Amino acid sequence: MKLIRNIPKFITTGTGTQYAPCLRGYDIGLLTLRLVLGPTMATHGTQKLFGWFGGSGLNGTGKFFTMNGYPSGKVMAAVAGLTETLGGLGIALGLLMPLAAAAVFGTMINALAVDWDHGFFAPQGFEYPLLITAAAAALALTGPGRYAVDRFLPALRTHRLIHGVAALALGVVLAAIVLLIRR
């Protein structure tokens, strides 16, 4: 009987018979991505804010932001740190998706701009920010999956693609504003 449950399921639609994917696999995949990306970004944000995990704190990160052409480096470091920390926690919990993912997405657009002239490969290149940007965009578009806090909030229970697209558009606009004030 157990073998019968593992046989791929097929559904019949107006266009014919198609394979029905296992949604549990998608949900576990999204959870895995969220549990790696979210804490990584939250930790990165606390490096900026508090100097935890070998970070520079607001003073050191503020100097880095000023050196890279951002006005009010300490304020920009606080904004980036808060966005990364809160966005990362939201991603990990699956809370307020796709806004949490869009917050990380917008912040990482600025990181891409800073790292762009250093080539593709890490440690100075833009490959790491590019991967994070793409992962955040993917989560904003797909939603958090079933294993998320949003599933318990009636208004957020159902993810819509248009919400993900709108959140990413907001992330792009806010990132562009920050980049425009950069010298």
trRosetta pair geometry for C-beta under 8 A, 3 or more apart (Angstrom, degrees):
i j d omega theta_ij theta_ji phi_ij phi_ji
1 4 5.7 -48 -161 24 42 115
1 5 7.3 41 147 -18 66 99
2 5 5.9 -52 -160 29 41 111
2 6 7.0 29 150 -13 68 107
3 6 5.9 -65 -154 39 38 107
3 7 7.1 55 149 -41 67 91
4 7 5.9 -35 -160 2 40 116
8 19 5.8 -30 167 -143 127 102
8 20 7.6 155 173 51 78 70
9 19 7.6 106 81 -164 52 57
9 20 4.3 -42 98 56 100 118
10 17 5.2 23 168 180 123 104
10 18 6.7 162 -157 81 77 30
10 19 6.0 -52 -104 -102 72 40
10 20 6.2 170 -119 -4 15 92
11 17 7.2 168 85 -149 34 61
11 18 5.8 -21 62 63 82 82
11 20 4.6 88 -20 -65 105 113
12 16 7.3 -86 -145 160 68 26
12 17 5.2 -32 -98 -95 71 74
12 18 8.0 147 -101 18 24 69
13 16 6.7 -1 60 53 78 36
13 17 7.7 152 19 -96 69 24
13 18 6.1 0 9 9 115 116
15 18 7.5 36 82 -41 99 118
21 25 7.1 -102 168 54 95 119
21 26 6.9 69 132 -36 125 116
22 25 4.4 74 92 -1 105 110
22 26 7.5 173 100 -7 60 81
23 26 5.3 -50 -155 35 48 114
23 27 6.2 48 149 -20 74 103
23 146 7.6 82 143 -25 108 127
24 27 5.6 -54 -147 38 33 112
24 28 6.3 30 155 -16 67 106
24 146 8.0 -44 -112 31 54 140
25 28 5.9 -55 -144 39 29 107
25 29 6.2 32 154 -20 64 108
26 29 5.6 -58 -148 38 30 113
26 30 6.3 28 156 -17 66 106
26 145 6.5 -172 126 -116 80 109
27 30 5.8 -53 -145 37 30 109
27 31 6.3 33 153 -19 63 106
27 145 3.9 140 -134 -175 64 116
27 146 4.3 -18 -128 27 140 98
27 147 5.7 112 168 -3 106 94
28 31 5.5 -50 -144 37 33 115
28 32 6.3 39 153 -23 64 103
28 145 7.8 -169 -20 179 22 155
28 147 7.5 59 -89 4 47 139
29 32 5.7 -51 -149 32 30 113
29 33 6.5 28 154 -15 63 105
29 145 7.7 168 65 -85 65 149
30 33 5.7 -53 -148 38 33 111
30 34 6.2 33 154 -18 66 108
30 139 7.1 124 -152 -118 93 84
30 142 6.4 -145 -104 115 124 131
30 143 7.6 -1 -152 94 155 61
30 144 6.2 137 151 176 127 35
30 145 3.4 160 73 -35 139 131
30 147 7.7 158 84 46 98 93
31 34 5.7 -56 -145 39 30 111
31 35 6.0 23 159 -15 66 111
31 94 7.8 -39 -106 -55 72 128
31 145 5.8 -99 -43 75 77 147
31 147 4.6 5 -84 71 130 130
31 148 7.8 -147 -93 -59 84 80
32 35 6.0 -60 -142 40 26 105
32 36 6.6 16 158 -11 62 108
33 36 6.1 -65 -150 40 28 103
33 37 5.8 11 164 -5 69 117
33 135 6.2 -164 -171 -162 113 108
33 138 7.5 -74 171 96 159 123
33 139 6.5 -165 119 -75 125 109
34 37 6.2 -60 -128 48 26 99
34 38 5.3 24 176 -20 66 120
34 91 5.2 -161 -146 159 82 79
34 92 5.8 146 157 -115 89 30
34 94 6.1 8 -161 -65 165 83
34 139 6.6 117 -83 -123 85 136
34 144 6.3 47 -78 -146 150 86
34 145 7.7 -134 -13 25 133 116
34 148 7.5 -177 -83 -96 178 103
35 38 6.5 -32 -107 37 21 110
35 39 6.8 13 -176 -1 50 111
35 92 6.1 78 -108 -139 47 79
36 39 7.2 -74 -155 44 17 95
36 40 6.2 16 157 -19 58 120
37 40 5.8 -68 -149 39 26 114
37 41 6.2 17 162 -14 67 110
37 88 7.4 -145 135 -133 65 78
37 91 5.6 -75 101 143 102 146
37 92 7.9 -160 80 -70 65 69
37 104 7.5 95 161 156 111 169
37 132 6.8 143 -140 -137 100 77
37 135 5.1 -166 -95 132 141 135
37 136 6.9 176 177 -71 142 71
37 139 7.1 -147 71 -32 156 147
38 41 6.2 -65 -151 38 25 103
38 42 6.2 20 158 -16 65 110
38 88 4.8 125 -169 -178 53 63
38 89 6.5 103 -179 -95 106 13
38 90 7.3 -150 -132 69 113 42
38 91 3.6 -164 -90 90 95 95
38 92 2.8 -177 121 -53 148 76
38 93 7.3 165 -164 -2 158 54
38 100 7.9 10 -114 150 102 130
39 42 5.4 -53 -137 40 35 112
39 43 5.9 38 161 -21 68 106
39 88 6.5 122 -85 167 11 113
39 92 5.4 80 -44 -90 72 136
40 43 6.0 -58 -149 37 24 109
40 44 6.4 26 152 -20 61 109
40 88 6.9 -144 69 -138 49 125
40 132 7.7 -135 108 -110 128 116
41 44 5.4 -53 -145 36 34 115
41 45 6.3 37 154 -21 65 104
41 84 4.9 -140 174 -168 86 81
41 85 7.7 -160 131 -79 77 23
41 87 6.1 -64 134 94 141 95
41 88 3.2 -169 87 -87 94 112
41 91 6.7 63 41 32 134 139
41 104 5.3 -41 -135 -118 161 124
41 132 7.1 131 -79 -157 105 126
42 45 5.7 -53 -152 34 31 113
42 46 6.6 28 152 -17 64 104
42 84 6.9 171 -96 139 26 75
42 85 5.1 67 -144 -142 65 52
42 86 8.0 117 -110 -31 87 14
42 87 8.0 -162 -74 73 70 57
42 88 3.2 -155 -46 102 71 130
42 89 5.0 90 -97 -52 132 72
42 92 6.7 -38 -17 -15 135 133
43 46 5.8 -54 -148 36 33 108
43 47 6.8 44 149 -27 62 97
43 52 7.6 -110 -157 103 69 112
43 53 5.6 30 -177 1 100 169
43 88 7.4 -132 7 154 55 163
44 47 5.7 -44 -159 21 35 117
44 48 7.2 30 147 -13 61 101
44 84 5.2 -90 91 168 96 142
44 88 7.3 151 39 -62 91 152
45 48 5.7 -56 -159 35 39 110
45 49 6.1 24 152 -11 72 112
45 80 7.4 -158 -121 132 80 63
45 81 4.7 119 -168 -165 74 54
45 82 6.8 143 -169 -55 124 8
45 83 7.1 -160 -113 71 126 48
45 84 3.1 -180 -72 91 102 99
45 85 3.2 -146 110 -48 143 73
45 86 7.5 -148 169 3 171 54
45 87 7.8 145 -56 41 146 87
45 88 6.1 -159 1 9 125 130
46 49 5.5 -57 -133 47 38 106
46 50 5.3 -24 -174 34 77 110
46 52 4.5 -22 138 49 109 126
46 53 6.6 81 92 13 105 113
46 55 7.0 178 111 2 58 153
46 81 7.3 108 -78 -166 19 102
46 85 5.8 98 -52 -100 70 115
47 50 7.6 -69 -109 57 10 68
47 51 6.9 30 -162 -130 47 19
47 52 6.0 -102 -85 67 47 65
47 53 5.4 -74 -80 69 94 100
47 54 6.9 -18 -126 76 112 59
47 55 2.5 167 -166 -83 75 135
47 56 7.0 50 159 20 87 60
47 57 8.0 -98 166 -55 47 36
47 61 7.6 123 122 -67 79 131
47 81 7.7 -144 68 -121 54 102
48 55 6.1 -98 -42 -175 31 140
48 56 7.3 6 -115 58 45 84
48 57 7.5 76 176 -158 26 12
48 58 7.0 63 160 -86 65 52
48 61 4.4 80 -140 -99 78 173
48 77 5.3 -161 -175 -178 107 87
48 78 7.7 -178 138 -89 108 27
48 80 5.9 -104 -178 96 170 98
48 81 3.4 -149 94 -87 117 105
48 84 6.9 96 21 42 133 136
49 52 7.9 -3 70 12 82 100
49 57 7.3 -36 117 -143 22 52
49 58 6.5 18 -143 -60 34 90
49 77 8.0 167 -80 142 47 89
49 78 6.9 79 -109 -126 80 60
49 81 3.8 151 -53 161 85 142
49 82 6.9 99 -82 -59 126 61
49 85 6.4 -10 -10 -38 142 143
50 55 7.2 79 75 68 57 131
50 57 6.2 -47 150 -113 15 80
51 55 4.9 -153 -139 84 32 87
51 56 6.2 -86 -111 114 82 13
51 57 3.2 -16 -56 -58 103 94
51 58 8.0 -75 -41 1 89 56
51 60 7.3 91 -101 25 100 122
52 55 5.9 21 57 22 43 115
55 60 7.6 168 151 71 67 127
55 61 7.2 -7 172 -53 103 117
56 59 7.2 -121 151 77 88 65
56 60 2.6 -117 174 95 112 130
56 61 4.8 148 79 -45 113 70
56 63 7.8 -107 159 42 141 102
56 64 6.8 111 64 -17 163 125
57 60 5.5 85 53 22 73 98
57 61 6.6 -153 90 1 30 98
58 61 6.0 -64 -134 48 24 104
58 62 5.6 34 162 -30 64 112
58 74 5.5 56 164 -154 99 88
58 77 5.3 142 -144 104 63 129
58 78 6.0 19 -124 -68 116 85
58 81 7.3 -80 -90 -7 79 156
59 62 5.7 -55 -145 32 22 115
59 63 6.7 23 155 -18 59 102
59 74 6.9 -5 -100 -107 41 109
60 63 5.8 -51 -153 31 33 111
60 64 6.7 34 148 -18 64 103
61 64 5.3 -49 -152 34 39 116
61 65 6.4 41 150 -20 68 102
61 73 7.8 -178 119 160 56 95
61 74 8.0 103 84 -119 78 50
61 77 3.9 129 111 -141 107 131
61 80 7.6 -141 161 70 131 124
61 81 7.0 98 103 -56 165 116
62 65 5.6 -52 -148 35 33 111
62 66 6.3 33 153 -17 65 105
62 73 3.9 108 -179 119 68 95
62 74 3.3 3 -116 -81 145 60
62 75 7.7 75 -122 8 109 41
62 76 7.3 126 -125 55 67 81
62 77 4.4 -96 -71 -2 63 140
63 66 5.7 -53 -146 38 32 112
63 67 6.2 35 153 -21 65 107
63 73 6.1 101 -69 133 16 154
64 67 5.7 -55 -147 37 29 113
64 68 6.4 15 156 -8 63 111
64 73 7.2 149 60 -167 45 124
64 77 7.4 99 55 -91 94 117
65 68 5.9 -67 -149 45 29 103
65 70 4.2 -52 170 56 92 130
65 73 3.8 155 78 -146 100 82
65 74 7.7 -171 51 -45 130 24
65 76 4.5 174 179 85 153 122
65 77 5.2 -140 -14 -56 138 86
65 80 7.5 -177 -88 3 131 140
66 69 7.9 111 -178 -17 29 9
66 70 6.4 -86 -81 66 33 75
66 71 7.9 46 -114 -130 73 20
66 73 3.3 -66 -42 -51 87 139
67 73 7.7 56 0 -110 61 145
68 114 5.2 -1 -163 -127 146 111
68 182 7.4 -34 128 -153 81 119
69 182 4.6 70 116 -180 107 86
69 183 3.9 -138 -157 59 96 76
70 73 5.7 111 86 -100 99 65
70 76 4.4 -63 150 28 139 177
70 178 7.7 -7 -125 178 111 92
70 181 7.4 55 -143 105 65 92
70 182 5.3 -36 -87 -110 62 87
70 183 7.8 -141 -56 14 18 79
71 76 7.4 124 74 -37 47 126
71 181 6.0 -78 18 153 113 107
71 182 7.8 -149 -6 -103 73 39
71 183 7.4 100 -51 -27 81 99
72 75 4.0 -5 143 31 117 120
72 76 5.9 129 95 -21 77 90
73 76 5.7 -59 -143 41 30 109
73 77 6.1 34 156 -24 66 105
74 77 5.5 -50 -147 33 31 115
74 78 6.6 33 151 -19 62 102
75 78 5.7 -53 -152 34 33 111
75 79 6.5 33 150 -18 66 104
76 79 5.6 -49 -145 36 35 112
76 80 6.2 33 155 -16 66 106
76 178 7.5 123 -135 -155 109 113
77 80 5.8 -55 -144 41 29 108
77 81 6.0 31 155 -20 64 111
78 81 5.7 -55 -140 40 28 112
78 82 6.1 26 161 -16 64 108
79 82 6.1 -57 -145 39 25 107
79 83 6.1 24 157 -18 62 111
80 83 5.8 -58 -144 39 28 111
80 84 6.1 24 159 -15 65 109
80 107 5.7 124 -141 -145 77 113
80 110 7.3 -111 -104 80 117 143
81 84 6.0 -58 -144 39 26 107
81 85 6.0 22 159 -16 64 112
82 85 5.8 -57 -139 41 28 108
82 86 5.8 11 169 -3 67 113
83 86 6.5 -60 -133 47 21 97
83 87 5.5 17 167 -13 61 121
83 103 5.0 -157 -166 174 89 104
83 104 7.4 165 148 -80 90 43
83 106 7.4 -88 -177 78 144 103
83 107 4.8 163 114 -68 131 131
84 87 6.0 -56 -129 46 20 108
84 88 5.7 23 165 -22 60 115
84 104 6.7 82 -120 -111 57 78
84 107 5.8 -160 -67 139 82 169
85 88 6.0 -59 -145 36 19 110
85 89 6.5 16 158 -15 60 108
86 89 5.8 -52 -144 38 31 109
86 90 6.2 34 155 -20 64 107
86 100 7.5 -128 134 -126 70 88
86 103 6.8 -53 91 133 92 164
87 90 5.6 -56 -148 38 30 113
87 91 6.3 32 154 -20 65 104
87 100 4.9 147 -149 -168 59 65
87 101 7.2 137 -171 -77 101 15
87 102 8.0 -128 -132 68 120 44
87 103 3.4 -149 -90 90 124 118
87 104 4.2 173 141 -48 137 81
87 107 7.0 -163 25 4 158 133
87 136 7.9 12 162 -132 126 128
88 91 5.7 -51 -147 34 31 111
88 92 6.4 31 155 -19 64 106
88 100 7.8 -157 -17 179 11 105
88 104 6.6 102 -66 -84 64 123
89 92 5.7 -53 -146 36 32 112
89 93 6.2 16 160 -5 66 111
89 95 7.6 -24 127 48 76 122
89 100 7.7 -115 76 -144 54 130
90 93 6.2 -66 -143 47 26 100
90 94 8.0 -128 166 52 55 2
90 95 4.7 -109 -142 75 68 85
90 96 5.1 -56 -150 58 127 100
90 97 6.9 160 152 -63 99 66
90 99 7.1 -65 159 89 158 82
90 100 2.7 -150 108 -109 128 139
90 101 7.8 -122 106 -32 109 53
90 103 7.3 79 44 33 140 133
91 94 7.5 21 -175 -73 29 39
91 97 7.2 90 -109 -89 53 102
91 100 4.9 -167 -51 131 65 121
91 101 5.8 101 -96 -77 104 71
91 104 6.5 0 -41 -16 138 145
91 136 7.4 -77 -95 -117 142 82
91 139 6.3 41 -136 140 104 164
91 144 7.9 -177 -151 -108 49 103
93 148 7.1 93 139 -156 51 71
93 149 4.8 5 155 -9 99 127
94 97 5.9 -44 -162 -17 56 128
94 144 3.3 119 -142 179 99 150
94 145 7.0 -90 -118 53 138 75
94 147 6.8 158 -21 106 159 54
94 148 2.3 -116 144 -139 150 100
94 149 5.2 157 81 20 83 70
94 150 5.4 -107 143 8 88 96
94 151 7.4 10 126 -9 134 90
95 100 6.5 86 80 -42 64 146
95 148 7.2 -169 -51 178 46 91
95 149 4.3 0 -80 62 88 133
95 150 6.2 170 -113 -50 35 80
96 99 4.8 -50 152 55 98 113
96 100 5.2 111 87 -35 90 99
96 150 7.1 -176 -35 -83 22 107
96 156 7.2 -89 -99 -116 38 156
97 100 5.6 -54 -87 36 59 105
97 101 5.9 44 -139 -9 85 108
97 139 6.6 -96 -144 154 123 97
97 140 7.1 -157 -172 -111 84 47
97 143 5.8 117 118 -150 129 54
97 144 4.3 160 10 -41 159 104
97 148 6.8 -42 7 -175 133 151
97 150 5.7 -85 32 -35 95 152
97 156 7.5 116 52 -176 69 122
97 159 7.1 -26 105 -105 108 120
98 101 5.0 -56 -162 46 70 113
98 102 5.6 74 137 -27 86 102
98 139 7.0 158 -128 121 84 72
98 140 3.6 87 -165 -147 120 70
98 141 7.2 77 -115 -41 146 27
98 143 6.8 -82 -62 -95 93 53
98 159 7.5 93 -40 -146 97 109
98 163 5.8 145 18 127 114 92
98 164 4.4 129 -51 -108 166 66
98 167 4.1 178 101 43 106 160
98 168 7.3 -44 144 -38 134 78
99 102 5.5 -56 -142 39 33 112
99 103 6.4 42 155 -28 66 99
99 167 5.4 -130 -84 -133 49 125
100 103 5.8 -48 -154 25 31 114
100 104 7.0 24 151 -10 61 102
101 104 5.9 -56 -155 39 36 108
101 105 6.1 43 146 -26 68 109
101 136 4.6 163 -171 -170 79 74
101 137 7.2 161 155 -73 114 16
101 139 4.1 -164 -107 92 144 106
101 140 3.8 -157 97 -61 128 82
101 164 7.8 -10 74 -136 134 88
101 167 7.0 73 71 126 89 138
102 105 5.1 -49 -141 37 36 121
102 106 6.2 37 159 -20 67 102
102 136 7.3 152 -76 158 21 109
102 140 5.2 91 -58 -110 78 139
102 167 3.7 -137 -45 156 146 96
102 168 5.5 -135 -113 -78 101 42
102 170 5.9 48 162 71 144 100
102 171 3.9 -145 -177 -48 85 121
103 106 6.1 -54 -149 35 26 107
103 107 6.5 24 154 -15 61 109
103 171 6.9 -133 -70 -105 20 106
104 107 5.8 -58 -147 39 32 111
104 108 6.1 27 157 -17 67 111
104 132 6.8 -109 161 162 112 102
104 136 4.2 -151 93 -113 110 143
105 108 6.0 -64 -148 39 24 107
105 109 6.8 35 151 -30 61 98
105 133 5.9 87 -139 -149 63 67
105 136 4.1 -164 -65 114 79 126
105 137 5.4 102 -115 -66 128 71
105 140 6.3 -31 -31 -24 144 142
105 168 6.0 -55 119 -124 164 78
105 171 4.4 34 88 166 108 161
105 172 8.0 -42 130 -53 112 65
105 175 7.9 -94 121 -41 70 138
106 109 5.6 -42 -154 18 35 115
106 110 7.5 32 150 -11 60 97
106 170 7.6 -62 -63 114 136 67
106 171 3.4 -140 -54 -163 98 80
106 172 6.9 -126 -103 -51 87 25
106 174 5.0 15 -160 77 149 107
106 175 4.1 -156 -160 -50 77 102
107 110 6.0 -57 -168 33 39 109
107 111 6.7 37 140 -17 69 105
107 175 7.4 -134 -55 -97 19 103
108 111 4.9 -45 -146 36 48 117
108 112 6.3 57 151 -25 69 95
108 129 5.0 169 -165 -166 92 88
108 132 5.0 -159 -114 100 149 107
108 133 4.1 -161 115 -76 131 85
108 136 6.5 156 16 17 140 144
109 112 5.6 -47 -153 31 33 115
109 113 6.7 36 147 -21 62 102
109 133 6.5 106 -66 -121 58 128
109 171 7.2 140 -11 149 130 95
109 172 6.9 128 -73 -115 165 55
109 175 3.8 41 71 -173 135 157
109 176 7.9 -40 129 -51 146 58
109 179 7.5 -79 126 -44 103 128
110 113 5.5 -49 -151 32 37 114
110 114 6.6 36 152 -18 66 102
110 175 5.7 -145 -42 -149 84 93
110 178 5.7 -38 -85 104 131 131
110 179 6.3 -158 -105 -69 81 89
110 182 8.0 154 -142 -50 101 144
111 114 5.7 -53 -149 36 35 111
111 115 6.1 14 159 -3 68 114
111 126 7.8 144 129 -135 79 85
111 129 4.0 -163 113 -120 115 139
111 132 7.8 9 70 66 147 130
111 133 7.9 -160 62 -55 107 108
112 115 6.1 -70 -141 50 27 97
112 116 6.0 54 157 -62 66 93
112 126 5.3 68 -139 -154 67 125
112 129 4.9 -164 -69 119 67 131
112 130 6.3 90 -106 -73 111 69
112 133 6.3 2 -47 -43 127 151
113 116 5.8 -25 -144 -13 27 121
113 179 5.7 177 -77 -116 172 119
113 182 7.5 128 127 57 142 166
115 118 5.3 -68 -166 37 63 117
115 124 6.7 175 -144 162 91 56
115 125 6.2 83 169 166 111 24
115 126 4.0 147 109 -84 114 79
115 128 8.0 -110 -163 53 175 89
115 129 5.7 154 32 14 143 136
116 126 5.6 27 -89 -54 45 145
118 124 3.9 -114 171 138 141 103
118 125 5.2 -146 107 -89 93 45
118 126 7.0 134 61 -34 91 78
119 124 7.0 63 46 91 93 97
119 125 4.4 -65 94 -98 74 108
119 126 7.7 -173 98 8 35 80
120 125 4.7 23 109 -175 19 140
120 126 6.3 -61 -132 49 41 79
120 127 5.4 63 164 -55 72 97
121 125 4.4 99 62 18 27 153
121 127 5.7 11 -116 -11 34 134
122 125 5.5 -101 -62 50 31 91
122 127 5.4 -93 -32 55 84 110
122 128 5.1 68 -82 -31 122 111
125 128 7.7 120 88 7 73 83
126 129 5.3 -58 -160 51 71 107
126 130 5.4 79 139 -33 87 105
127 130 5.6 -59 -146 36 28 116
127 131 6.5 29 159 -20 65 104
128 131 6.0 -54 -150 33 29 109
128 132 6.6 24 155 -12 63 107
129 132 5.7 -58 -146 41 36 110
129 133 6.0 40 155 -24 69 107
130 133 5.6 -53 -145 35 29 114
130 134 6.3 27 157 -16 64 107
131 134 5.9 -56 -146 38 29 109
131 135 6.2 28 156 -18 65 108
132 135 5.7 -54 -143 38 31 111
132 136 6.2 30 157 -18 65 107
133 136 6.0 -57 -148 37 27 109
133 137 6.4 27 153 -18 63 108
134 137 5.6 -54 -147 37 31 112
134 138 6.3 35 154 -22 65 105
135 138 5.7 -51 -148 34 31 113
135 139 6.5 28 154 -15 64 105
136 139 5.8 -56 -149 38 32 109
136 140 6.4 34 152 -21 65 105
137 140 5.7 -53 -148 35 32 112
137 141 6.3 24 157 -13 65 109
137 168 5.9 59 -130 -114 84 131
138 141 6.0 -63 -149 41 28 106
138 142 6.0 6 163 -2 68 115
139 142 6.2 -63 -130 48 28 96
139 143 7.6 -98 -178 76 57 5
139 144 7.0 36 -168 -90 98 56
140 164 4.4 133 142 -152 72 88
140 167 5.2 -145 -159 88 120 123
140 168 5.2 133 115 -58 151 96
140 171 7.8 -95 -91 -9 165 144
141 161 6.4 19 -163 -139 74 77
141 164 4.1 134 -103 150 37 150
141 165 7.1 57 -108 -59 84 64
141 168 7.3 4 -59 -33 86 137
142 145 7.6 11 132 -54 108 77
142 159 7.4 39 142 127 36 154
142 164 7.3 89 4 -96 27 158
143 148 7.9 -141 157 22 84 163
143 150 7.7 -124 -170 84 97 152
143 159 2.9 -56 -89 -97 144 172
143 164 7.0 -101 -55 -63 67 121
144 147 7.7 -119 141 74 95 54
144 148 3.5 82 119 -89 133 159
144 149 8.0 -24 115 36 167 62
144 150 5.6 128 33 27 137 127
144 151 7.9 -120 84 -34 116 89
144 159 7.3 170 19 -66 66 138
145 148 5.9 127 69 -24 64 114
146 151 6.0 58 -162 -86 50 148
147 151 7.6 -26 -97 -5 8 143
148 151 5.3 119 69 -14 74 96
149 152 6.0 -60 -171 33 51 108
149 153 7.0 39 140 -15 76 108
150 153 5.5 -63 -149 38 45 109
150 156 4.1 -97 -157 127 95 120
150 157 6.8 174 146 -90 77 31
150 159 7.7 61 126 -66 146 95
151 157 5.8 64 -144 -131 41 73
152 157 7.8 152 6 -91 8 91
153 156 4.3 25 89 37 114 106
153 157 6.5 -163 80 -51 54 71
154 157 5.7 -25 -143 -18 29 118
156 159 7.9 22 178 -77 68 66
159 163 6.6 -124 -163 56 64 130
159 164 7.2 43 178 -42 105 107
160 163 4.6 97 67 -4 86 102
160 164 7.5 -159 96 -2 51 83
161 164 5.6 -57 -157 37 41 112
161 165 6.2 38 150 -18 72 105
162 165 5.6 -51 -143 39 35 112
162 166 6.1 36 156 -19 66 107
163 166 5.8 -55 -144 39 29 110
163 167 6.2 29 156 -19 64 108
164 167 5.8 -54 -145 37 29 110
164 168 6.3 26 157 -15 64 106
165 168 5.9 -57 -148 39 29 108
165 169 6.3 33 152 -22 64 106
166 169 5.6 -52 -147 34 32 114
166 170 6.5 35 152 -19 64 103
167 170 5.6 -52 -152 34 33 113
167 171 6.5 37 148 -20 64 104
168 171 5.3 -49 -148 35 37 117
168 172 6.4 40 152 -21 67 101
169 172 5.7 -50 -149 34 33 112
169 173 6.4 33 153 -19 65 105
170 173 5.8 -54 -146 36 32 111
170 174 6.3 24 159 -12 66 108
171 174 6.1 -59 -144 42 27 105
171 175 6.1 26 158 -18 64 111
172 175 5.8 -58 -144 40 27 111
172 176 6.1 30 156 -23 64 108
173 176 5.7 -56 -148 34 28 112
173 177 6.6 31 153 -21 63 103
174 177 5.6 -48 -149 30 35 113
174 178 6.7 32 153 -15 64 103
175 178 5.8 -56 -152 38 34 110
175 179 6.2 31 151 -17 67 108
176 179 5.6 -55 -143 40 32 110
176 180 6.2 38 154 -26 65 104
177 180 5.7 -52 -149 30 29 113
177 181 7.0 18 156 -11 61 103
178 181 6.3 -63 -155 38 32 102
178 182 6.9 44 145 -34 63 102
179 182 5.3 -45 -155 16 40 121
